[in-house]
Amino acid sequence: MTGQETSALVNNSKTPSIVASKNGYTNASAVESQTTKQNRGKPLRQILAAFIGNIGTINTGFAFGFSAVVIPQLKAPDSVLPIDESQASWVASLSSASTPVGCILSGYLMDRWGRKKTLIVTEVPLILGWLMIAFATDIYMIYIGRLLVGLGSGMVGAPARVYTSEVTQPHLRGMLTALASIGISLGVLIQYTLGSFVRWQVLAGVSTIVPILALGLMIFMPETPNFLIGKQKPEKATKSLAKLRGSTYDVEGEVDQLQNFANKNHTNVKMTTKETLAAIMSPSALKPFGILFLYFMMYQFSGVNTITFYAVEIFQDSGTQMDKNMCTIVLGVVRLAFTIIACIALRRCGRRPLTFISGIGCGVSMIGLGVYLYYKYQWDHADPPIEPVNTWFPVACIFVFTITCTLGFLVVPWVMIGELYPQRVRGIIGGMTTCSAHIFVFIVVKTYPFLASVLYQHGTFMLYGCISLTGCIFFYKCLPETKGKSLQEIEDYFSGRIKTLKTKKGATALPNYDNNLNNTKPPTITVEKDKLLSS
């Protein structure tokens, strides 16, 4: 046989590969195609589940934005319920006082009743709270209404994020878990906008629509497969995954992976109180809790909720010639737009880079605002008073602060609540984390008037800026990058079973199920054409 004849018999295209399978060997390209199909469920179903699970978070934005527009109305000369400075600070902060209680309660309910039922129950105090405010005839009814709204807002935070992280696959999880932050920003914008045109009673009445809608839609959603596996209900978990992933997805394969992980970590065994405490105090839970606890402290003391809760008054005190209500509405639009951008950026940039953008941007803009307000204070107290100049500068600082804060601080730590904690205590420790976050909100919002009287406004904002910049050192040293990692990989990292979450250079991530474990690529046998011919 001549060389020409030989070449005619051999296909010079890509060398065929054979992979091992249970039934012998088969073509690698066929297996690769099948694997890709199996490991990616239908995204629309996951997006819909995440969207409905996060509708309730709009109420948190309502709670944040309500005080910014209601306090100026209550202080107005024609107010039906006139209030003083002390009462105004309670109206602003009381929702944050009851929020930590809701956070702890939701953590317990999540692990006892499930993510779905908890999300349904959270809407009840929200509906009652808004109705109480809408029909308030004295300041104490507003106080009670704010406490109920804060309780519901605290209850919805962790379940919404945990639900989203458990019903979505890793390639969608970061973006969709951030929907909660979009919901909050949307709620703030709605309150800022409607509050500029309607009275606070009408605004409270309109706010009841969202929890009613969230309650009605959540009834039709499935429970998360992770929770069902943990309760030893694999049949229900299979049905849940079929609804969330679609008919073409290898549902049984993912259920097997979840069961293997549950058996390995004993997440499917009911724990006693002593075992629960031991699980909470274990490194896999305590390390991420410490990281997020300090993250929320740094982020809240950057001044974000001072700007959110007192937006109208801060614009008024800055000396700007612009309309304060219009500035507040535009600020809400900017916050919402950049929250959406942050959700998209989470898939591309990861958690650490966005955090550094926030830390540096918030620090510089707060210090800039403080410096301007210092000079404005000097101008106001000069004899005679000096007309402020460059009044656009404080407005620019507030907008830069909002943009940079939204890109990282308002999204990343909330996403990580659904990522960092082990399955066994994800509910209760997630509730503890949101509890600590809202305690910081209460402290910051309640102490702002006091700090402004002691350090003056310029000193307060400079303090916020310095805390934000200092936080960057902590983030650089301690914050892990969880982009593209499965929940099991993250848990294994904090448990010490793997040394790092970093992907080695040149390594390619293997296709995996949502929440996969020990998923390995089948061995490939390459058929070399020269050896085949020589034989």
N, C-alpha and C positions, 0 to 999 in steps of 0.2 A: 504493500500500500504506500503510495507516494505521500509526500508532505502535503501536496495540494489537496489530495483526497481526504487526508486526515483533517485538515482545516475545515473542509466542507462538512465533515461529520460532527465537528465540535462547535457549539454555540459560544461565540466570544463575548456574549453579554455577561451581566453581573453573575458571579459565581453563586450557584444555588446553595442554600443553607438548609440543614435539617435539624429540627429541634426534638428533644425528648418529650414524650407525652405519656399519659397513662396507658395508652394502647399501642405504644411503640414509638415510631418517629413520623414526623410530618413536616411539611414545608414551613419554614420560619415566617415567611411573609404572610401566610394565611393566619398563623397564630397571632402575629403582631397586629394584623387587622382586627381579628376577633377580640384581642385583649383591649385594644383602644375602644372598641364598641362597648365592651363590658364595663369598663372603668369610668365611663362618662355617662351619667344619667341625663335625663332631659332637663336643661337648665331652667326652662320656663316654669316648671312645676316647683322647683326649689326657690326661684325668685318670688313666685306667688305666695308660697308658704311663709317665706321670710317677710314679705311685705305685710301680710295680714298679722303676723306675730308682732310686728313693730308699730302698728297703728296706735296702740295705746301710749307709745312714747311721745306722741304729739302733745299729750296732756302735761308731760314734764316741761315742755316748752311753754305751754299755757301758764303753768305755775310760775315759771321764771319771768315771763314777759308781762304778766298781769300787773304786778306791783309797779312796774315802770310807768304804766299809763293810768293806773287807778289812784296812785298817791297824789299826783298833781290835781286830779279831779276832786279828791276828798279834801285837799287843802284850799281849793278855790273858794272865794267869798260866797258863791251861790250854792255851795255843797249842801246836800240834804243831811249828810253825816259829817260835819266838820271834825277834823282831827288835828292833834299837835304833833311835834317832832317825835316824841316817844312812841305815840300810837302808830305813826307812819313806819317806824323801824320794826314794830311788831307785825304790821301788815306785810312788810317785805320779808321778814325772816321766819314767821311762824310755820310756813309750809315746809321749810327746811328743818324745823325742829321735830316734826312728826315723821319726816321722810326716813330717818334711820330706823325707826320702829318698823316701818313698812318693809325696809330692806331685810331686816332680821327675820320678820314673819314670812316673807316670800321665800327666803332661803330654806326655812323649815318646810313650808308647804310644797316647794318644788320637789324635795326628796321624798316627801310623804305622799302627796297627791299626784304629782307629775307636773310637767311644764305647762301642758295645755290647760288643765283645770285651774292652775294658779293664775295664768293669764286671764282667764274668764273672771275669777273672783276679784282680781285687782280693779276691775272697772266699777264695782259697786260703790266703794267709798268715793270714787271720783264723781260719779253721777250725783250722789247725795251732797257732796261738798259744793259743787257748782250751783246746785239748786238752792242750797242754804245761803250762798252769797247773793244769788240773783234776787231772793226775796228778803234780804236782810233789812231789818228796821232799826238796828243799832250796831255799834262797832263790834259787840261781842258775837253776834251772828256771823260777821265777816271773819272774826278770829277762828270760830269753830269751823266754818267753811274752809278756811285756809289750812287748818290742821287736817281735815279730811282729805283735801286735795293733795296735801303733802304726803299723807299716809298712802294714798293710791299711787302717787308718783314713785314713791320708794318701793312699793310692791312690784311695779311693772318693769323696773330697770333691769335687774338680773335675769328674770325669766325670759324677757324678750331676747336678750343677747345669748343666753344659754340655749334657748329653743332654736334660734337661728344657726348657731354654731353646730348643733347636733343634727339638723335636718339638711344641711348643705355639705357639699364636698369641698376638699381643700382648695381647689382652684377658684371657687366662688366664695368661700367662707369669709375671707378678709373684707371683701367689698360688701357683701350682704349683711355681715354683722354690724357694719358701720351705718346701716339703715336707721338704727336707733338714734344716732347722732343727727341724721337728716331729719328725723321726726321731731327731735327737740328744736332744731333750728327753724323748721317749718312752723312749729307751735309758737315760737318767739315772734316770728314775722307776722303771723296771723293776729296775735295780740297787739303788736305795735301798730299794725295797719287799721284793724277794726277799732282799736282804742282811740284812734285819732278822730273818729267820726261818730261813734256811738257812746252812750253813757255806760258806766261800769256794770250796771244791773243787766243791761241787754247783752253786754260782752260775756258775762258769766252764764247767762241763759244759753247763748249760742255755743258756749264751750261744752255743754252737756252732750252735744251731737256726737262728738268723737268717741267718748267711752261707750255710748250706746251702740254705735257702728262696730267698734272693736269687739264688744261682747257678742253681738249677733253673728259676725263672720267667724270668730274663733271657734264657735261651736262645731263648725263643719270641717275643721282642720284635724289632721292625725296627730297622735302623740309621737314624741321622738323615739326612734328605734333604740337609742342608747338607754333611755329610761326603761323601756319595755324589756330589754335584755337584762338589765339590772334587777328587774322584778321577776325574772325567769318566765317571761312570756314570749318565747321565740316566734310562735305563730302570729301573734299580733304585731310583732316587730317586722315580720315578713310582709304582712299586709300594709303596714305603714310605709315601708321602703318601696313597695310596688307603687303606692300612690305618689311618692316623692321622686322616684327615679324613672318610672315608665316601664313598659313591657319588654323593651329590648335590653334592659340592664340585667346583669347577673346578680339578682337580689340575694339568692341563696349564698353566693360567694361572700357578699358583704356581711350577711347574718353570721356566717361561720367565723369570719374575722372578728366580729364583735363578741361572739361567744367565747372564742379562744382568748381574747384579751380579758374578758370578764372573769373567766376561769383562772387565768394567770394572776390577776390582781384582786380576785375575790370580790369584785364589784356586784356580783349577783347573789351575795350572801347578806341577809339582813343583819345589820350591826346593832350591838347594844350601845348604850350611852357611853360606856367606858371605851369601847372600840371606836366610836365616832370621835371622841375627844382625842384618842391616840392617832386617828387618821388625820385630824386637823393639825395636830402638833408634829406630824411627820415632815421630813424635809421636802417631800414632793408637794406639800400644801403650804408649809410655813415659809419657804423661800419665795415662791411667787407672791404670797400675800404680803410679805415684807416689801418686795419690789413695788407692787401696785399701791400699797399704803403710802409709801414715800412719794410715788409718782403723783397720786391724787393730792397729797399735801402741797407739793411744789406747784402743781398746776392750779389748784384753787387759790393759793396765795400769790399767784401771778396777777390776780385782780380781775379775772374773767367775769365772775358773777357780780362783782361790784359794778362793772360796766353794764352788764345785762339788767340787773335789778334797778339801777339808778340812772339808766341811760338818758332819760329826758332831763333830769336835774343836772347831770354832768355836762351835757351839751350847753345847758343854760348858763352854768357857772364858768364855762371855758371862755366866755366872752365873744364867741362867734356871732357874726351878724346873720347867719343862716337860720331858717326856721327850725326850732328844736324838734318838733314833731316830724318834719320831713327828714331831718338828719337821722332820727331814730328808725323810721321806716326803711330808708336806704341802707342803714346799718344792718337791719334784719334781712334785707335782700342779699347783701354781701355775705352775711354769715351763712345763709342757706346755700348760695351759689358755691362758696368755697368748701362747704361741708360735702357737697356732691363731688367736687373736684378731689377732695381728700379721699373719698371712698374709692374713686378710680385710681388714685395715686397709690393706695395701699397695695394694689395688685402689682404695681410696677416698681415702686420705690421701697416698700417694706416699712417696718415700724420705726426703726431707729432714725433714719434720715429725716422723716417727718417730725419726729420728736425734737430733733436738734433745730430744725427750722422754727418750731414754736418757741423753744427755750430762748434762742438768741433774738428772734424777732420781737417776742413779748417783752423781753428785758430792755432792749434798746428803745422800743416805742414808749414803754411806761416811764423810763428815765427821761426821754425827750419831752413827754407830756408834763412830767413833774417840773422840769427846768422851766418850761414856758409858764406854768402856773405860778412858779416862784416869782418870775419877773412880773406877771400880771398882779400878784399880791403887792409887789413894790409899787407898781404904777397906781393901783387903787388907793394905796395909803400915802401917796405923795401929797404934798401941799403946794399947789393945787393938784388934784388927781390928773394923771396922764392918760390920754386915750390909748387903749391897747392897739398894737400894730400886729400885722401878720396873723390875723385871727384865723386864717385857714390852717395854720400849723397844728394847733391842738386837735382839730377835726381830723387832719391827716394822720396824726399819731394814733387816734382812736381807731381809725379805719385800718391802718397797718397792723395795729395790735389785734384787731378782730380777724383779719385775714390770716396772719401767721398763727394765731392761737387756734383757729378753726382747722387749719391743715394738719395739726398734730394733736394738741392737748384735748380738743373736744371730741376726737375720734379714737385715737390709739389706745388709751387705757381702758376705755369702755369695750373695745373689741377684744382686748386681752383678757377681760373677765371671763369670756367664753372660751378662751384658748388655754390659759396657763394652769388651770386647776385640775386635779385628778378626778376621775369619774365618780369615785365613791362619795366625795364631799363637795362636788362641784356646786350643788345648789346652796348648801348652807354657807360655805366660805365665799361663794359669789355674793350672797346676801350680806355677809359681813363686810365685804369690800365696798359694795355700794353704800352700805351704812356709814362706813368711815368717810367715804367721799362726800356724802351729804352732811355729815357732822361738820366737815371742813367748810362746806357751803354756808351752813348756818353761822359758824364762827366768823367767816369773812364778811358776810352780809350784815350781821348784827354789830360787828365791831367797826365797820366803816365809818359811821357817824362819830364814834368815839375817837378813832384814829385821826379823822379829819379835824376834830376840835383840838387834839393834842399836838399832832405833827403838822397840822394844816393839810390841805389837799395835796400840795406839791410834795410834802414830805411823805405822805401816804403812798402816792404813786411811785415815788423813787424807791421806797421800801419794797413795793411789789416787784419793781424791775430788778432790783438786786437779788431777790429771792429766786426769780426766774432764771437769771444768769448763773447763779450758784447751782441750781438744779441740773444744769447741763453737765457738770462734773459727775454727778451721780448717774445720770443717764448713760454717759460714756462708759463708766466702769461696770454698771450692773444690769442694764436693760438688754435682754436677749432679743435676737431677731427671729421671729416665728413665721415669717413669710414663706408660704408653700409647704409648711410642715404639718403632718397629721397630728391629731390630738394625742395619739399614742406616742409619737416621737417626742413631743413636748413633755409629756408625763414621764417618759423614760429618762429624759435629760435631767429633770429636777429630782428624780429618784436616784440618780447616779448610775443608771444602767448603761447610758451612753455618755461620753465625755463632752461632746459639743453638739450644737445645732447647726454649725457651719457646714456647708457643702464643700467637700474637698475640691481643689482645683482640678479641672478636667473631668470630674465625675459627673455623670448624667443621672438625673433623678429617674427612678424607675416608675412605671405607671403603677398607681395604687388605688385601692378602693377608698371610699371615704372612711377615715379612721382605720386604715389598714394596719396590719402588723406582720412583720417578718415576711413580706411579700418578695419573693426572689424570682429572678428571671430564669427560665428554663435553660439548661445547658445547650449550646449550639454546636453542632458538628458540621464543619466545612468540608465539602467534597472537592478535593483538588483534582482538576481535570487531567494534569500530567500523570499523576499516579494512577488514575482510572484508566488512562489509555495504555500505560505501560503494562498493566495487569492483563 
